[in-house]
Each structure stands twice: as C-alpha cells, then as structure tokens.
C-alpha cells in the first residue's frame, strides 16, 4: 500500500527545491532561444560554409548524450582551457543545456521561418520595405506562432532533463528526492512525489502555452 501521509511529507520536502530547477530551466531556455534563432538564420543562408557549420553544430549537440556533454563541459574543458577550472557547477549545467536545447530549437525555428510564404517577403520588397523590417513585422510574428508548440515541447524536455544536474553535485528537485529516498528507504513514494511535481509543472506550462498560442494566433484568424 502507498503511504499517503509520507507521500505528502515527501512532496513538502521536495517543493522548496523547485525554484532551483526552474532557475536552471528558464535561464538555459533563454540562452537556447537566442542561440537557436542565430543558428536557424545561419542554416537558411545561401552561404554553404555558414549553413554547413550551423548544421554541424546541430548534429553534434543533438548527437551527444546530455550526461556526456555535462561531463565534457565541467570535467573536460578545464583540462584543455585552464580558465574553466573555476567554472561553477551551476554555470556548467546552464551552459550545457543552453547549447543542447538550442540545437533542437534551431530546427524548430528554421521550420517556423520556412512555413512563412516567401511571396510575402517578395511583396514586402516590391513595395520598398527593408528586408530586416519585413522579417520584424511579417516573418517573425508568423514564425513565432508556428514554432511555439515545438518550442514548448523543447522546454518541457529541458525541465525534465534538468534532473541530470545532480550528476554535477547540484541539489535540485530530483537530487533532493534521492536524498529523501535514501534517508527513509521509501523509494516508491518519494520518486512518485518527484514525478508528480514534475507532472504538475508540465501541466501548468501546457496551459500557459495554450493561452499564449491563442493570443498570438488571433491576428491570423479569419
């Protein structure tokens, strides 16, 4: 039987570490979006070299397991670049997740940009609009709407992958669950509590995504 009393106590003991999980996730997502936009634009360049380099970036960071990337950044880089000897574990986690998730966002953003009819760009140029203005006022707003579901899915994955921060000694949501489980030997209830908290965060994120998507899509509904 499940000890519901202990389950509630485990949830209470884990919840204080939710902010650290969210800090890792939101900070990494912020930088991942910036990198993803840059790489998506490079992937769409006519310049074969730039496009190929961006493609290599995506391939490498999507191909390496997340734990391997974390260990390379935190343990490996200091052996090559001494300046990284003082790199804090939290910064290493955020840096790794930023690069990792940006590789997925690159393809999401590229697909979003490609989904906008090129005829709109040509029409904008025909009436004398600057290309950057066309992207700012016509292309990006539509691309954001089209890329939002994929971006949200990436963020959901990032929140769950943030649990790997414990491998570098960071006590976040999952790591605290491990400590509680080890101390009380009630693994099922403790990890169930951890899973329920993650699930609750994902539900909230899904609701927010739906509200934002409906708001942004209003301008394109007929």
N, C-alpha and C positions, 0 to 999 in steps of 0.2 A: 504493500500500500504506500501511496505517496504521503509523506509527512507535510501536509499543507501549512502547518504552523512554521516548520523550518523553512519551507519554500518562501513564505512571506518574509521571514527574517533574512534569508539569503538575498532576496531582492533588495531589502532595505540596506544591506551591507554593500551591495554592488552599485546601487544607483549613484552614490557620491562620486564614482569614477567615470560616469557617463560624460561629464564635461571634458575630460581629457581625451576620450575617444572622439568627441565631436570637434575638439580643437584640432586634433590630427587630421580628421576627415575634411573639415571645412578649409583649413589652411592649405592642405595638399591639393584640394579641388580647385581652389582659387588660382594657384600657380599652374595646375594642369590645364585649366581652361585657357590661360594666356599662352602657354606653350602649344596647346592643341590648335589654337587659331593660327599661330605663326606657321606651324608645320603644315596645316591644311592649305594655307595660301601658297606655301612653297611647293606642295605636292601638285598644285594646279598651274605652276609656272611652265611656260614653254621651254625654259632653260632646262635641258636634260640633266645637267650636273646637279642643279639645285633640287630638282624633282627627285632624282635618284638618291641624293643624300637624305632627303626627308623620308623617302621610302625605306632606306636602310635604318634610319632612326626608329621608325615604326616597327620594322621587323625585329630589331634587336630587343627592344623593350617589351614587345609582346611575346617574344620567344623565350626569354629568360624567366624562370620561376621567380616569384616575388621574394621568397626567402633568400634565394641566391643573390638577387640584387641588393637586398638589405645587407648581407654579409660582405659583398664586394665593396659597397659604399662605406660601411662602418669599420670593417676589419682590413679590407684590401687596399683601399685608396691611401691610407696613411703610410703603407709600405712603399708606395710609388711617389706620393706627394706628401712630404713631411708636414706641410701646413695643415693637413687633415687630422693630425694627431690629437688636436684639441677639439675635434668635432663632437658636439654633444649628441647623445643617442636620439633625442627628440628631433633634432635638426636632420640627422641622418634618415630617420623614418620619413619625415615630411619631404625631404629631397627625393628619396627613392620613390615614394608614392606619387609625387608630382610628375616625375619622368615616366613612370609606369602607366599611370592613368592617362597622361597626355597622349600616349601612343594610341590608345583606343579612341580618345576624343578626336584625334586627328582625322581618322576615317569617318567618324560621325559628322564632324563639321564639314569635311570635304563632300560627303553625300548631301548634306544640307545645302551647301553652296551650289552643287551641281543640279539640285532639284529646282532651282530658280530658272525660269525660262530665259535663255540667252537673248531672246528677242527683246526683253525688257531693257537689257543693257544697251543693245543696239539702238533702241528707241530713245533712250536717255542721251546717248552720244549724238544722235541725229538732231536733237533739239538743243544741243550745245552744253549739256551738263558735263562737268568734270567727272572722270572715272571714279575718283575717291568719293565724290558726292553721290554717285549712282549706287555705289556699294553701301554707303552710310544710310541712305534714305530708301533704297529699293531692295537691294540684295540681302543685306544683313538682317533686316526685320523679318523677311520671309524665311531666310535660312535658320534663324533662331527658333521659329515656330516648328519647322520641320525637324530640327536637330534636338529639340527639347526632350522627347521620350528617350532617345538614345543616351543623351547626357545624364538624365535621371537614372537610367539603368547603370551607367558607369559609376555614378555617385553611390548608388545602393551597394554595388560591389566594393567600392572603396571603404564604406563604413564597415562592412564585414571583414575586409582584408586588414583593416586597422588592428584587428586582434593579433596579427603577426608581430606587432610592435613589442610584444612580450619577449620575443627572441633576442631583443637587444636590451632587455632588462627594464623596460618601461612598464610600470604598473598602471594599465588602463583597465577597461571594463572586463575583458576576458582574463587578464592576468590576476585581477582581484578575485575573480571566480575560482581560478585554480588554487589560489592561496586558501580561500574559504573551504573549498572541497577537500584539500589536503589536511586541513586542521580538524574538520568534522567527520571526514570519511563518508560523507553523504554525497556521492558524486552525481547521482541521478537528479536529485532535487536542485543541487547547486547549478549544474550545467543547464538544467531546464530553466532555471531562473535567468541565467545568462542569455539563453536563446529567446526567452520571452521579452527581455528588454531590447534585444536587437530587433526582434519582430515588431515591437511597438514603435521603435524609431523609424523602421522602414514603412510602416503604415502611415505615420504622420508625414513622412517625406512624399509618399504617393499621393496623399490628399493635397498637399501643397503644390505638387507638380500638376495635378488636375486643375486646380484653381488658376494657377499661372498660365497653363496652356489655354484654358477657356478665355482668359482675359486677353492674351496675346492674339488669339485666333479671331477675335471679334472683328478686327479691322478687315479680315479677308473673307468673312461670311457674307453671302448674298441672300 
